[in-house]
Amino acid sequence: MTLVVPFDGSELAEAALVRAAEFGTVFEEDVLAVSVIRNGNVKYAREHDWIGPNEDFDLETVVTSLHEQVMDLCPSSDFRHTVVDRYAPAGAVAKAIRKLAKREDASMVFIGSENAGHLVTSISSIGGSIASDDAYDVVIVRHRNPSKIAKLRNTSPHRQPKSDFYLPE
């Protein structure tokens, strides 16, 4: 079983990854951060700080940046990415994450969402679609700065990196 975290590099995705790592330690389960990249979508990549304001879109740069961010927060986690069309709607992104979660036999999915106080179906972006799948439990992380991020980063017994890194083809 695996704990899956949709990861776009946002503060809430970071918080969800840290929470998943904490759960993974307790439940002795692997943690997998999953990034879905809209190939060639410069505007989206800049909005998510995947590339700088004057940089061209480069898939390898984006994947490397996300992977490094994941490893900095949770070195014992694994990282996977998948690429969708430049203009893929949120539903296509959510479908890619659900598909990967099923393939990895996810027991739980950790979603970072600001408006998790609303009904799950009203979670913005991809969260509602991912949360609607009953193949796994869902943990919604609403707070950006869990108090244990620095502690986990500095004192985790799982500081040894193990993620295999594959560049896009």
HELIX and SHEET records of a PDB file:
HELIX    1   1 GLU A   11  PHE A   27  1                                  17    
HELIX    2   2 VAL A   42  GLU A   47  1                                   6    
HELIX    3   3 LEU A   59  LEU A   73  1                                  15    
HELIX    4   4 ALA A   90  ARG A  103  1                                  14    
HELIX    5   5 VAL A  120  SER A  122  5                                   3    
HELIX    6   6 GLY A  127  ALA A  131  1                                   5    
HELIX    7   7 ILE A  149  THR A  155  1                                   7    
SHEET    1   A 5 ASP A  78  VAL A  84  0                                        
SHEET    2   A 5 ASP A  30  ARG A  38  1                                        
SHEET    3   A 5 THR A   2  PRO A   6  1                                        
SHEET    4   A 5 ALA A 106  GLY A 112  1                                        
SHEET    5   A 5 ASP A 137  VAL A 141  1                                        
END                                                                             
